[in-house]
Amino acid sequence: MQYKELAKGRWFELSFVEQMANVGSEVIRAISWKKKGNLEYSKNAIERALELLYLTIEDPKNKKFPRLKELTRVYEVLVDYFYYDNIYGSSDDLWYKYFFAFNYKANIERQQKNKKI
């Protein structure tokens, strides 16, 4: 486990949107390294993404349906995309678009939080 400190509870303090933006950063990093031909770095990044996604799934605030269903499906489709035959037909562009929304919203939340301080 690479994110031991986050697993101790700090991850659960983040909002769902912040969690997913962080997962997305690792996914995008994995795609970028894959495109550059560095499969070792790509593998490391997707492993970090899956670890963070697993922590997100384990977060009590995310145990509600349909959020839990979405998270487990994202996990399944990411594994299929990076490790198997891509039976779901994912693409780099699809992952960029999916995670862009979380990154965008997380930035808005961060700006709003900074205005309150």
PDB file as gemmi writes it, atoms N, CA and C in Angstrom:
CRYST1    1.000    1.000    1.000  90.00  90.00  90.00 P 1                      
ATOM      1  N   MET A   1       0.842  -1.181   0.000  1.00  0.00           N  
ATOM      2  CA  MET A   1       0.000   0.000   0.000  1.00  0.00           C  
ATOM      3  C   MET A   1       0.885   1.241   0.000  1.00  0.00           C  
ATOM      4  N   GLN A   2       0.714   2.082  -1.001  1.00  0.00           N  
ATOM      5  CA  GLN A   2       1.542   3.266  -1.133  1.00  0.00           C  
ATOM      6  C   GLN A   2       0.980   4.462  -0.354  1.00  0.00           C  
ATOM      7  N   TYR A   3      -0.290   4.427  -0.065  1.00  0.00           N  
ATOM      8  CA  TYR A   3      -0.940   5.564   0.592  1.00  0.00           C  
ATOM      9  C   TYR A   3      -1.344   5.199   2.016  1.00  0.00           C  
ATOM     10  N   LYS A   4      -0.374   4.777   2.830  1.00  0.00           N  
ATOM     11  CA  LYS A   4      -0.653   4.321   4.195  1.00  0.00           C  
ATOM     12  C   LYS A   4      -1.255   5.431   5.048  1.00  0.00           C  
ATOM     13  N   GLU A   5      -0.733   6.637   4.930  1.00  0.00           N  
ATOM     14  CA  GLU A   5      -1.256   7.755   5.737  1.00  0.00           C  
ATOM     15  C   GLU A   5      -2.700   8.067   5.365  1.00  0.00           C  
ATOM     16  N   LEU A   6      -3.005   8.038   4.073  1.00  0.00           N  
ATOM     17  CA  LEU A   6      -4.380   8.295   3.637  1.00  0.00           C  
ATOM     18  C   LEU A   6      -5.314   7.200   4.132  1.00  0.00           C  
ATOM     19  N   ALA A   7      -4.831   5.963   4.134  1.00  0.00           N  
ATOM     20  CA  ALA A   7      -5.655   4.835   4.567  1.00  0.00           C  
ATOM     21  C   ALA A   7      -5.985   4.911   6.047  1.00  0.00           C  
ATOM     22  N   LYS A   8      -5.184   5.629   6.812  1.00  0.00           N  
ATOM     23  CA  LYS A   8      -5.435   5.758   8.243  1.00  0.00           C  
ATOM     24  C   LYS A   8      -6.605   6.685   8.556  1.00  0.00           C  
ATOM     25  N   GLY A   9      -7.185   7.289   7.546  1.00  0.00           N  
ATOM     26  CA  GLY A   9      -8.361   8.106   7.791  1.00  0.00           C  
ATOM     27  C   GLY A   9      -8.376   9.448   7.101  1.00  0.00           C  
ATOM     28  N   ARG A  10      -7.223   9.971   6.746  1.00  0.00           N  
ATOM     29  CA  ARG A  10      -7.179  11.292   6.110  1.00  0.00           C  
ATOM     30  C   ARG A  10      -7.957  11.303   4.794  1.00  0.00           C  
ATOM     31  N   TRP A  11      -7.923  10.190   4.063  1.00  0.00           N  
ATOM     32  CA  TRP A  11      -8.636  10.097   2.791  1.00  0.00           C  
ATOM     33  C   TRP A  11     -10.131  10.320   2.995  1.00  0.00           C  
ATOM     34  N   PHE A  12     -10.641   9.823   4.103  1.00  0.00           N  
ATOM     35  CA  PHE A  12     -12.079   9.908   4.370  1.00  0.00           C  
ATOM     36  C   PHE A  12     -12.518  11.328   4.730  1.00  0.00           C  
ATOM     37  N   GLU A  13     -11.563  12.188   5.032  1.00  0.00           N  
ATOM     38  CA  GLU A  13     -11.881  13.595   5.306  1.00  0.00           C  
ATOM     39  C   GLU A  13     -12.110  14.384   4.017  1.00  0.00           C  
ATOM     40  N   LEU A  14     -11.603  13.874   2.909  1.00  0.00           N  
ATOM     41  CA  LEU A  14     -11.802  14.550   1.621  1.00  0.00           C  
ATOM     42  C   LEU A  14     -13.231  14.340   1.144  1.00  0.00           C  
ATOM     43  N   SER A  15     -13.736  15.297   0.389  1.00  0.00           N  
ATOM     44  CA  SER A  15     -15.052  15.125  -0.215  1.00  0.00           C  
ATOM     45  C   SER A  15     -14.970  14.059  -1.305  1.00  0.00           C  
ATOM     46  N   PHE A  16     -16.108  13.530  -1.681  1.00  0.00           N  
ATOM     47  CA  PHE A  16     -16.157  12.549  -2.759  1.00  0.00           C  
ATOM     48  C   PHE A  16     -15.516  13.105  -4.025  1.00  0.00           C  
ATOM     49  N   VAL A  17     -15.812  14.355  -4.329  1.00  0.00           N  
ATOM     50  CA  VAL A  17     -15.276  14.997  -5.532  1.00  0.00           C  
ATOM     51  C   VAL A  17     -13.750  15.091  -5.454  1.00  0.00           C  
ATOM     52  N   GLU A  18     -13.217  15.464  -4.293  1.00  0.00           N  
ATOM     53  CA  GLU A  18     -11.763  15.534  -4.136  1.00  0.00           C  
ATOM     54  C   GLU A  18     -11.131  14.154  -4.279  1.00  0.00           C  
ATOM     55  N   GLN A  19     -11.764  13.146  -3.716  1.00  0.00           N  
ATOM     56  CA  GLN A  19     -11.252  11.787  -3.846  1.00  0.00           C  
ATOM     57  C   GLN A  19     -11.167  11.381  -5.314  1.00  0.00           C  
ATOM     58  N   MET A  20     -12.246  11.610  -6.034  1.00  0.00           N  
ATOM     59  CA  MET A  20     -12.274  11.198  -7.443  1.00  0.00           C  
ATOM     60  C   MET A  20     -11.321  12.020  -8.297  1.00  0.00           C  
ATOM     61  N   ALA A  21     -11.127  13.290  -7.969  1.00  0.00           N  
ATOM     62  CA  ALA A  21     -10.155  14.109  -8.704  1.00  0.00           C  
ATOM     63  C   ALA A  21      -8.745  13.545  -8.508  1.00  0.00           C  
ATOM     64  N   ASN A  22      -8.440  13.085  -7.304  1.00  0.00           N  
ATOM     65  CA  ASN A  22      -7.138  12.480  -7.050  1.00  0.00           C  
ATOM     66  C   ASN A  22      -6.975  11.152  -7.770  1.00  0.00           C  
ATOM     67  N   VAL A  23      -8.015  10.342  -7.788  1.00  0.00           N  
ATOM     68  CA  VAL A  23      -7.982   9.099  -8.555  1.00  0.00           C  
ATOM     69  C   VAL A  23      -7.729   9.437 -10.022  1.00  0.00           C  
ATOM     70  N   GLY A  24      -8.469  10.403 -10.523  1.00  0.00           N  
ATOM     71  CA  GLY A  24      -8.338  10.809 -11.918  1.00  0.00           C  
ATOM     72  C   GLY A  24      -6.947  11.288 -12.265  1.00  0.00           C  
ATOM     73  N   SER A  25      -6.307  12.000 -11.346  1.00  0.00           N  
ATOM     74  CA  SER A  25      -4.932  12.460 -11.600  1.00  0.00           C  
ATOM     75  C   SER A  25      -4.000  11.286 -11.849  1.00  0.00           C  
ATOM     76  N   GLU A  26      -4.171  10.233 -11.074  1.00  0.00           N  
ATOM     77  CA  GLU A  26      -3.332   9.043 -11.264  1.00  0.00           C  
ATOM     78  C   GLU A  26      -3.673   8.320 -12.563  1.00  0.00           C  
ATOM     79  N   VAL A  27      -4.961   8.264 -12.905  1.00  0.00           N  
ATOM     80  CA  VAL A  27      -5.360   7.618 -14.164  1.00  0.00           C  
ATOM     81  C   VAL A  27      -4.767   8.380 -15.345  1.00  0.00           C  
ATOM     82  N   ILE A  28      -4.880   9.690 -15.323  1.00  0.00           N  
ATOM     83  CA  ILE A  28      -4.347  10.509 -16.408  1.00  0.00           C  
ATOM     84  C   ILE A  28      -2.826  10.362 -16.478  1.00  0.00           C  
ATOM     85  N   ARG A  29      -2.188  10.289 -15.318  1.00  0.00           N  
ATOM     86  CA  ARG A  29      -0.742  10.065 -15.274  1.00  0.00           C  
ATOM     87  C   ARG A  29      -0.393   8.713 -15.911  1.00  0.00           C  
ATOM     88  N   ALA A  30      -1.180   7.683 -15.614  1.00  0.00           N  
ATOM     89  CA  ALA A  30      -0.945   6.354 -16.191  1.00  0.00           C  
ATOM     90  C   ALA A  30      -1.073   6.388 -17.710  1.00  0.00           C  
ATOM     91  N   ILE A  31      -2.089   7.083 -18.190  1.00  0.00           N  
ATOM     92  CA  ILE A  31      -2.284   7.196 -19.643  1.00  0.00           C  
ATOM     93  C   ILE A  31      -1.109   7.938 -20.279  1.00  0.00           C  
ATOM     94  N   SER A  32      -0.695   9.013 -19.645  1.00  0.00           N  
ATOM     95  CA  SER A  32       0.404   9.820 -20.175  1.00  0.00           C  
ATOM     96  C   SER A  32       1.694   8.999 -20.262  1.00  0.00           C  
ATOM     97  N   TRP A  33       2.015   8.271 -19.207  1.00  0.00           N  
ATOM     98  CA  TRP A  33       3.232   7.449 -19.230  1.00  0.00           C  
ATOM     99  C   TRP A  33       3.121   6.333 -20.262  1.00  0.00           C  
ATOM    100  N   LYS A  34       1.936   5.783 -20.413  1.00  0.00           N  
ATOM    101  CA  LYS A  34       1.731   4.731 -21.416  1.00  0.00           C  
ATOM    102  C   LYS A  34       1.998   5.287 -22.815  1.00  0.00           C  
ATOM    103  N   LYS A  35       1.489   6.485 -23.092  1.00  0.00           N  
ATOM    104  CA  LYS A  35       1.708   7.117 -24.395  1.00  0.00           C  
ATOM    105  C   LYS A  35       3.180   7.401 -24.650  1.00  0.00           C  
ATOM    106  N   LYS A  36       3.925   7.693 -23.576  1.00  0.00           N  
ATOM    107  CA  LYS A  36       5.353   7.974 -23.701  1.00  0.00           C  
ATOM    108  C   LYS A  36       6.181   6.696 -23.772  1.00  0.00           C  
ATOM    109  N   GLY A  37       5.507   5.556 -23.635  1.00  0.00           N  
ATOM    110  CA  GLY A  37       6.205   4.280 -23.734  1.00  0.00           C  
ATOM    111  C   GLY A  37       6.849   3.798 -22.448  1.00  0.00           C  
ATOM    112  N   ASN A  38       6.585   4.481 -21.340  1.00  0.00           N  
ATOM    113  CA  ASN A  38       7.153   4.061 -20.057  1.00  0.00           C  
ATOM    114  C   ASN A  38       6.099   3.225 -19.317  1.00  0.00           C  
ATOM    115  N   LEU A  39       6.089   1.940 -19.617  1.00  0.00           N  
ATOM    116  CA  LEU A  39       5.058   1.053 -19.080  1.00  0.00           C  
ATOM    117  C   LEU A  39       5.210   0.819 -17.582  1.00  0.00           C  
ATOM    118  N   GLU A  40       6.429   0.899 -17.067  1.00  0.00           N  
ATOM    119  CA  GLU A  40       6.634   0.727 -15.627  1.00  0.00           C  
ATOM    120  C   GLU A  40       5.980   1.877 -14.859  1.00  0.00           C  
ATOM    121  N   TYR A  41       6.233   3.110 -15.282  1.00  0.00           N  
ATOM    122  CA  TYR A  41       5.621   4.263 -14.620  1.00  0.00           C  
ATOM    123  C   TYR A  41       4.104   4.245 -14.792  1.00  0.00           C  
ATOM    124  N   SER A  42       3.650   3.834 -15.968  1.00  0.00           N  
ATOM    125  CA  SER A  42       2.215   3.734 -16.217  1.00  0.00           C  
ATOM    126  C   SER A  42       1.582   2.727 -15.260  1.00  0.00           C  
ATOM    127  N   LYS A  43       2.213   1.582 -15.115  1.00  0.00           N  
ATOM    128  CA  LYS A  43       1.716   0.540 -14.212  1.00  0.00           C  
ATOM    129  C   LYS A  43       1.677   1.047 -12.778  1.00  0.00           C  
ATOM    130  N   ASN A  44       2.721   1.742 -12.352  1.00  0.00           N  
ATOM    131  CA  ASN A  44       2.754   2.290 -10.994  1.00  0.00           C  
ATOM    132  C   ASN A  44       1.622   3.290 -10.775  1.00  0.00           C  
ATOM    133  N   ALA A  45       1.372   4.134 -11.761  1.00  0.00           N  
ATOM    134  CA  ALA A  45       0.322   5.145 -11.631  1.00  0.00           C  
ATOM    135  C   ALA A  45      -1.062   4.504 -11.573  1.00  0.00           C  
ATOM    136  N   ILE A  46      -1.314   3.494 -12.402  1.00  0.00           N  
ATOM    137  CA  ILE A  46      -2.646   2.876 -12.364  1.00  0.00           C  
ATOM    138  C   ILE A  46      -2.822   2.090 -11.075  1.00  0.00           C  
ATOM    139  N   GLU A  47      -1.761   1.522 -10.549  1.00  0.00           N  
ATOM    140  CA  GLU A  47      -1.863   0.844  -9.253  1.00  0.00           C  
ATOM    141  C   GLU A  47      -2.208   1.828  -8.145  1.00  0.00           C  
ATOM    142  N   ARG A  48      -1.604   3.020  -8.187  1.00  0.00           N  
ATOM    143  CA  ARG A  48      -1.951   4.059  -7.208  1.00  0.00           C  
ATOM    144  C   ARG A  48      -3.403   4.484  -7.382  1.00  0.00           C  
ATOM    145  N   ALA A  49      -3.837   4.634  -8.628  1.00  0.00           N  
ATOM    146  CA  ALA A  49      -5.230   5.022  -8.900  1.00  0.00           C  
ATOM    147  C   ALA A  49      -6.191   3.986  -8.340  1.00  0.00           C  
ATOM    148  N   LEU A  50      -5.899   2.725  -8.570  1.00  0.00           N  
ATOM    149  CA  LEU A  50      -6.780   1.667  -8.079  1.00  0.00           C  
ATOM    150  C   LEU A  50      -6.776   1.602  -6.557  1.00  0.00           C  
ATOM    151  N   GLU A  51      -5.632   1.859  -5.953  1.00  0.00           N  
ATOM    152  CA  GLU A  51      -5.559   1.895  -4.495  1.00  0.00           C  
ATOM    153  C   GLU A  51      -6.420   3.026  -3.938  1.00  0.00           C  
ATOM    154  N   LEU A  52      -6.307   4.198  -4.547  1.00  0.00           N  
ATOM    155  CA  LEU A  52      -7.128   5.333  -4.100  1.00  0.00           C  
ATOM    156  C   LEU A  52      -8.612   5.067  -4.350  1.00  0.00           C  
ATOM    157  N   LEU A  53      -8.922   4.448  -5.462  1.00  0.00           N  
ATOM    158  CA  LEU A  53     -10.319   4.124  -5.763  1.00  0.00           C  
ATOM    159  C   LEU A  53     -10.848   3.115  -4.752  1.00  0.00           C  
ATOM    160  N   TYR A  54     -10.027   2.155  -4.356  1.00  0.00           N  
ATOM    161  CA  TYR A  54     -10.429   1.194  -3.343  1.00  0.00           C  
ATOM    162  C   TYR A  54     -10.720   1.912  -2.020  1.00  0.00           C  
ATOM    163  N   LEU A  55      -9.857   2.859  -1.631  1.00  0.00           N  
ATOM    164  CA  LEU A  55     -10.107   3.638  -0.416  1.00  0.00           C  
ATOM    165  C   LEU A  55     -11.408   4.433  -0.542  1.00  0.00           C  
ATOM    166  N   THR A  56     -11.675   4.946  -1.717  1.00  0.00           N  
ATOM    167  CA  THR A  56     -12.917   5.692  -1.962  1.00  0.00           C  
ATOM    168  C   THR A  56     -14.121   4.774  -1.803  1.00  0.00           C  
ATOM    169  N   ILE A  57     -14.021   3.572  -2.313  1.00  0.00           N  
ATOM    170  CA  ILE A  57     -15.099   2.583  -2.171  1.00  0.00           C  
ATOM    171  C   ILE A  57     -15.315   2.239  -0.698  1.00  0.00           C  
ATOM    172  N   GLU A  58     -14.237   2.170   0.068  1.00  0.00           N  
ATOM    173  CA  GLU A  58     -14.318   1.820   1.484  1.00  0.00           C  
ATOM    174  C   GLU A  58     -14.818   2.963   2.372  1.00  0.00           C  
ATOM    175  N   ASP A  59     -14.812   4.174   1.875  1.00  0.00           N  
ATOM    176  CA  ASP A  59     -15.250   5.335   2.646  1.00  0.00           C  
ATOM    177  C   ASP A  59     -16.734   5.201   2.968  1.00  0.00           C  
ATOM    178  N   PRO A  60     -17.110   5.254   4.256  1.00  0.00           N  
ATOM    179  CA  PRO A  60     -18.524   5.091   4.633  1.00  0.00           C  
ATOM    180  C   PRO A  60     -19.481   6.052   3.924  1.00  0.00           C  
ATOM    181  N   LYS A  61     -19.023   7.266   3.624  1.00  0.00           N  
ATOM    182  CA  LYS A  61     -19.924   8.217   2.973  1.00  0.00           C  
ATOM    183  C   LYS A  61     -20.256   7.818   1.536  1.00  0.00           C  
ATOM    184  N   ASN A  62     -19.469   6.904   0.972  1.00  0.00           N  
ATOM    185  CA  ASN A  62     -19.679   6.487  -0.412  1.00  0.00           C  
ATOM    186  C   ASN A  62     -20.362   5.121  -0.520  1.00  0.00           C  
ATOM    187  N   LYS A  63     -20.856   4.603   0.581  1.00  0.00           N  
ATOM    188  CA  LYS A  63     -21.452   3.263   0.585  1.00  0.00           C  
ATOM    189  C   LYS A  63     -22.896   3.256   0.079  1.00  0.00           C  
ATOM    190  N   LYS A  64     -23.440   4.422  -0.203  1.00  0.00           N  
ATOM    191  CA  LYS A  64     -24.839   4.497  -0.655  1.00  0.00           C  
ATOM    192  C   LYS A  64     -24.963   4.141  -2.136  1.00  0.00           C  
ATOM    193  N   PHE A  65     -26.068   3.533  -2.464  1.00  0.00           N  
ATOM    194  CA  PHE A  65     -26.417   3.267  -3.854  1.00  0.00           C  
ATOM    195  C   PHE A  65     -26.978   4.578  -4.410  1.00  0.00           C  
ATOM    196  N   PRO A  66     -26.680   5.068  -5.581  1.00  0.00           N  
ATOM    197  CA  PRO A  66     -25.955   4.433  -6.669  1.00  0.00           C  
ATOM    198  C   PRO A  66     -24.454   4.739  -6.686  1.00  0.00           C  
ATOM    199  N   ARG A  67     -23.960   5.546  -5.725  1.00  0.00           N  
ATOM    200  CA  ARG A  67     -22.543   5.915  -5.743  1.00  0.00           C  
ATOM    201  C   ARG A  67     -21.643   4.681  -5.662  1.00  0.00           C  
ATOM    202  N   LEU A  68     -21.977   3.763  -4.776  1.00  0.00           N  
ATOM    203  CA  LEU A  68     -21.158   2.565  -4.631  1.00  0.00           C  
ATOM    204  C   LEU A  68     -21.138   1.756  -5.926  1.00  0.00           C  
ATOM    205  N   LYS A  69     -22.269   1.691  -6.594  1.00  0.00           N  
ATOM    206  CA  LYS A  69     -22.340   0.964  -7.857  1.00  0.00           C  
ATOM    207  C   LYS A  69     -21.429   1.616  -8.903  1.00  0.00           C  
ATOM    208  N   GLU A  70     -21.468   2.946  -8.962  1.00  0.00           N  
ATOM    209  CA  GLU A  70     -20.611   3.650  -9.924  1.00  0.00           C  
ATOM    210  C   GLU A  70     -19.139   3.406  -9.619  1.00  0.00           C  
ATOM    211  N   LEU A  71     -18.757   3.497  -8.353  1.00  0.00           N  
ATOM    212  CA  LEU A  71     -17.360   3.326  -7.976  1.00  0.00           C  
ATOM    213  C   LEU A  71     -16.849   1.925  -8.298  1.00  0.00           C  
ATOM    214  N   THR A  72     -17.650   0.927  -8.004  1.00  0.00           N  
ATOM    215  CA  THR A  72     -17.205  -0.435  -8.289  1.00  0.00           C  
ATOM    216  C   THR A  72     -17.146  -0.689  -9.796  1.00  0.00           C  
ATOM    217  N   ARG A  73     -18.049  -0.069 -10.539  1.00  0.00           N  
ATOM    218  CA  ARG A  73     -17.995  -0.210 -11.997  1.00  0.00           C  
ATOM    219  C   ARG A  73     -16.770   0.489 -12.568  1.00  0.00           C  
ATOM    220  N   VAL A  74     -16.453   1.679 -12.065  1.00  0.00           N  
ATOM    221  CA  VAL A  74     -15.256   2.390 -12.522  1.00  0.00           C  
ATOM    222  C   VAL A  74     -14.022   1.534 -12.252  1.00  0.00           C  
ATOM    223  N   TYR A  75     -13.961   0.930 -11.076  1.00  0.00           N  
ATOM    224  CA  TYR A  75     -12.840   0.052 -10.738  1.00  0.00           C  
ATOM    225  C   TYR A  75     -12.736  -1.085 -11.756  1.00  0.00           C  
ATOM    226  N   GLU A  76     -13.853  -1.728 -12.014  1.00  0.00           N  
ATOM    227  CA  GLU A  76     -13.901  -2.850 -12.955  1.00  0.00           C  
ATOM    228  C   GLU A  76     -13.453  -2.429 -14.357  1.00  0.00           C  
ATOM    229  N   VAL A  77     -13.947  -1.299 -14.819  1.00  0.00           N  
ATOM    230  CA  VAL A  77     -13.645  -0.862 -16.182  1.00  0.00           C  
ATOM    231  C   VAL A  77     -12.190  -0.395 -16.297  1.00  0.00           C  
ATOM    232  N   LEU A  78     -11.661   0.240 -15.257  1.00  0.00           N  
ATOM    233  CA  LEU A  78     -10.245   0.624 -15.274  1.00  0.00           C  
ATOM    234  C   LEU A  78      -9.345  -0.607 -15.339  1.00  0.00           C  
ATOM    235  N   VAL A  79      -9.657  -1.604 -14.539  1.00  0.00           N  
ATOM    236  CA  VAL A  79      -8.865  -2.840 -14.562  1.00  0.00           C  
ATOM    237  C   VAL A  79      -8.933  -3.460 -15.953  1.00  0.00           C  
ATOM    238  N   ASP A  80     -10.127  -3.508 -16.521  1.00  0.00           N  
ATOM    239  CA  ASP A  80     -10.291  -4.057 -17.866  1.00  0.00           C  
ATOM    240  C   ASP A  80      -9.476  -3.261 -18.882  1.00  0.00           C  
ATOM    241  N   TYR A  81      -9.502  -1.946 -18.768  1.00  0.00           N  
ATOM    242  CA  TYR A  81      -8.815  -1.085 -19.737  1.00  0.00           C  
ATOM    243  C   TYR A  81      -7.291  -1.232 -19.659  1.00  0.00           C  
ATOM    244  N   PHE A  82      -6.756  -1.248 -18.449  1.00  0.00           N  
ATOM    245  CA  PHE A  82      -5.306  -1.257 -18.297  1.00  0.00           C  
ATOM    246  C   PHE A  82      -4.681  -2.652 -18.252  1.00  0.00           C  
ATOM    247  N   TYR A  83      -5.453  -3.666 -17.857  1.00  0.00           N  
ATOM    248  CA  TYR A  83      -4.860  -4.987 -17.668  1.00  0.00           C  
ATOM    249  C   TYR A  83      -5.427  -6.081 -18.579  1.00  0.00           C  
ATOM    250  N   TYR A  84      -6.603  -5.876 -19.143  1.00  0.00           N  
ATOM    251  CA  TYR A  84      -7.234  -6.955 -19.895  1.00  0.00           C  
ATOM    252  C   TYR A  84      -7.563  -6.522 -21.321  1.00  0.00           C  
ATOM    253  N   ASP A  85      -8.677  -6.977 -21.848  1.00  0.00           N  
ATOM    254  CA  ASP A  85      -8.991  -6.831 -23.268  1.00  0.00           C  
ATOM    255  C   ASP A  85      -9.848  -5.616 -23.618  1.00  0.00           C  
ATOM    256  N   ASN A  86     -10.124  -4.754 -22.650  1.00  0.00           N  
ATOM    257  CA  ASN A  86     -10.944  -3.566 -22.883  1.00  0.00           C  
ATOM    258  C   ASN A  86     -12.295  -3.934 -23.510  1.00  0.00           C  
ATOM    259  N   ILE A  87     -12.972  -4.891 -22.893  1.00  0.00           N  
ATOM    260  CA  ILE A  87     -14.266  -5.338 -23.424  1.00  0.00           C  
ATOM    261  C   ILE A  87     -15.334  -4.255 -23.336  1.00  0.00           C  
ATOM    262  N   TYR A  88     -15.119  -3.257 -22.481  1.00  0.00           N  
ATOM    263  CA  TYR A  88     -16.093  -2.175 -22.345  1.00  0.00           C  
ATOM    264  C   TYR A  88     -15.857  -1.060 -23.361  1.00  0.00           C  
ATOM    265  N   GLY A  89     -14.781  -1.150 -24.109  1.00  0.00           N  
ATOM    266  CA  GLY A  89     -14.515  -0.163 -25.148  1.00  0.00           C  
ATOM    267  C   GLY A  89     -14.097   1.196 -24.635  1.00  0.00           C  
ATOM    268  N   SER A  90     -13.393   1.242 -23.507  1.00  0.00           N  
ATOM    269  CA  SER A  90     -12.909   2.512 -22.964  1.00  0.00           C  
ATOM    270  C   SER A  90     -11.834   3.097 -23.867  1.00  0.00           C  
ATOM    271  N   SER A  91     -11.569   4.371 -23.676  1.00  0.00           N  
ATOM    272  CA  SER A  91     -10.510   5.034 -24.430  1.00  0.00           C  
ATOM    273  C   SER A  91      -9.856   6.079 -23.532  1.00  0.00           C  
ATOM    274  N   ASP A  92      -8.681   6.513 -23.935  1.00  0.00           N  
ATOM    275  CA  ASP A  92      -8.020   7.578 -23.186  1.00  0.00           C  
ATOM    276  C   ASP A  92      -8.941   8.784 -23.075  1.00  0.00           C  
ATOM    277  N   ASP A  93      -9.573   9.143 -24.184  1.00  0.00           N  
ATOM    278  CA  ASP A  93     -10.458  10.305 -24.211  1.00  0.00           C  
ATOM    279  C   ASP A  93     -11.631  10.150 -23.244  1.00  0.00           C  
ATOM    280  N   LEU A  94     -12.190   8.968 -23.171  1.00  0.00           N  
ATOM    281  CA  LEU A  94     -13.297   8.723 -22.238  1.00  0.00           C  
ATOM    282  C   LEU A  94     -12.853   8.972 -20.803  1.00  0.00           C  
ATOM    283  N   TRP A  95     -11.657   8.470 -20.444  1.00  0.00           N  
ATOM    284  CA  TRP A  95     -11.175   8.660 -19.077  1.00  0.00           C  
ATOM    285  C   TRP A  95     -10.865  10.123 -18.790  1.00  0.00           C  
ATOM    286  N   TYR A  96     -10.307  10.839 -19.767  1.00  0.00           N  
ATOM    287  CA  TYR A  96     -10.086  12.278 -19.589  1.00  0.00           C  
ATOM    288  C   TYR A  96     -11.408  12.983 -19.288  1.00  0.00           C  
ATOM    289  N   LYS A  97     -12.409  12.696 -20.097  1.00  0.00           N  
ATOM    290  CA  LYS A  97     -13.716  13.358 -19.928  1.00  0.00           C  
ATOM    291  C   LYS A  97     -14.369  12.989 -18.610  1.00  0.00           C  
ATOM    292  N   TYR A  98     -14.302  11.727 -18.238  1.00  0.00           N  
ATOM    293  CA  TYR A  98     -14.936  11.283 -16.988  1.00  0.00           C  
ATOM    294  C   TYR A  98     -14.317  11.989 -15.785  1.00  0.00           C  
ATOM    295  N   PHE A  99     -13.000  12.007 -15.713  1.00  0.00           N  
ATOM    296  CA  PHE A  99     -12.348  12.569 -14.537  1.00  0.00           C  
ATOM    297  C   PHE A  99     -12.232  14.090 -14.593  1.00  0.00           C  
ATOM    298  N   PHE A 100     -12.355  14.689 -15.774  1.00  0.00           N  
ATOM    299  CA  PHE A 100     -12.299  16.147 -15.881  1.00  0.00           C  
ATOM    300  C   PHE A 100     -13.376  16.800 -15.015  1.00  0.00           C  
ATOM    301  N   ALA A 101     -14.557  16.230 -15.022  1.00  0.00           N  
ATOM    302  CA  ALA A 101     -15.667  16.813 -14.250  1.00  0.00           C  
ATOM    303  C   ALA A 101     -15.341  16.868 -12.757  1.00  0.00           C  
ATOM    304  N   PHE A 102     -14.702  15.826 -12.233  1.00  0.00           N  
ATOM    305  CA  PHE A 102     -14.342  15.816 -10.810  1.00  0.00           C  
ATOM    306  C   PHE A 102     -13.247  16.836 -10.520  1.00  0.00           C  
ATOM    307  N   ASN A 103     -12.275  16.930 -11.409  1.00  0.00           N  
ATOM    308  CA  ASN A 103     -11.204  17.894 -11.232  1.00  0.00           C  
ATOM    309  C   ASN A 103     -11.749  19.325 -11.272  1.00  0.00           C  
ATOM    310  N   TYR A 104     -12.640  19.581 -12.211  1.00  0.00           N  
ATOM    311  CA  TYR A 104     -13.249  20.900 -12.347  1.00  0.00           C  
ATOM    312  C   TYR A 104     -14.014  21.280 -11.075  1.00  0.00           C  
ATOM    313  N   LYS A 105     -14.840  20.361 -10.606  1.00  0.00           N  
ATOM    314  CA  LYS A 105     -15.647  20.607  -9.397  1.00  0.00           C  
ATOM    315  C   LYS A 105     -14.755  20.742  -8.164  1.00  0.00           C  
ATOM    316  N   ALA A 106     -13.715  19.938  -8.062  1.00  0.00           N  
ATOM    317  CA  ALA A 106     -12.794  20.031  -6.926  1.00  0.00           C  
ATOM    318  C   ALA A 106     -12.111  21.395  -6.892  1.00  0.00           C  
ATOM    319  N   ASN A 107     -11.747  21.914  -8.062  1.00  0.00           N  
ATOM    320  CA  ASN A 107     -11.137  23.247  -8.120  1.00  0.00           C  
ATOM    321  C   ASN A 107     -12.113  24.322  -7.668  1.00  0.00           C  
ATOM    322  N   ILE A 108     -13.370  24.201  -8.054  1.00  0.00           N  
ATOM    323  CA  ILE A 108     -14.395  25.153  -7.611  1.00  0.00           C  
ATOM    324  C   ILE A 108     -14.552  25.082  -6.095  1.00  0.00           C  
ATOM    325  N   GLU A 109     -14.631  23.861  -5.551  1.00  0.00           N  
ATOM    326  CA  GLU A 109     -14.755  23.692  -4.099  1.00  0.00           C  
ATOM    327  C   GLU A 109     -13.556  24.299  -3.375  1.00  0.00           C  
ATOM    328  N   ARG A 110     -12.359  24.088  -3.908  1.00  0.00           N  
ATOM    329  CA  ARG A 110     -11.139  24.621  -3.297  1.00  0.00           C  
ATOM    330  C   ARG A 110     -11.171  26.144  -3.291  1.00  0.00           C  
ATOM    331  N   GLN A 111     -11.599  26.751  -4.397  1.00  0.00           N  
ATOM    332  CA  GLN A 111     -11.688  28.208  -4.472  1.00  0.00           C  
ATOM    333  C   GLN A 111     -12.701  28.752  -3.476  1.00  0.00           C  
ATOM    334  N   GLN A 112     -13.829  28.076  -3.351  1.00  0.00           N  
ATOM    335  CA  GLN A 112     -14.859  28.511  -2.403  1.00  0.00           C  
ATOM    336  C   GLN A 112     -14.362  28.388  -0.963  1.00  0.00           C  
ATOM    337  N   LYS A 113     -13.630  27.312  -0.669  1.00  0.00           N  
ATOM    338  CA  LYS A 113     -13.096  27.108   0.658  1.00  0.00           C  
ATOM    339  C   LYS A 113     -12.068  28.193   0.982  1.00  0.00           C  
ATOM    340  N   ASN A 114     -11.232  28.550  -0.002  1.00  0.00           N  
ATOM    341  CA  ASN A 114     -10.217  29.588   0.208  1.00  0.00           C  
ATOM    342  C   ASN A 114     -10.825  30.964   0.417  1.00  0.00           C  
ATOM    343  N   LYS A 115     -11.978  31.228  -0.198  1.00  0.00           N  
ATOM    344  CA  LYS A 115     -12.653  32.519  -0.017  1.00  0.00           C  
ATOM    345  C   LYS A 115     -13.195  32.663   1.398  1.00  0.00           C  
ATOM    346  N   LYS A 116     -13.570  31.535   2.019  1.00  0.00           N  
ATOM    347  CA  LYS A 116     -14.122  31.560   3.375  1.00  0.00           C  
ATOM    348  C   LYS A 116     -13.050  31.782   4.431  1.00  0.00           C  
ATOM    349  N   ILE A 117     -11.809  31.457   4.064  1.00  0.00           N  
ATOM    350  CA  ILE A 117     -10.713  31.576   5.043  1.00  0.00           C  
ATOM    351  C   ILE A 117     -10.254  32.986   5.170  1.00  0.00           C  
TER     352      ILE A 117                                                      
END                                                                             
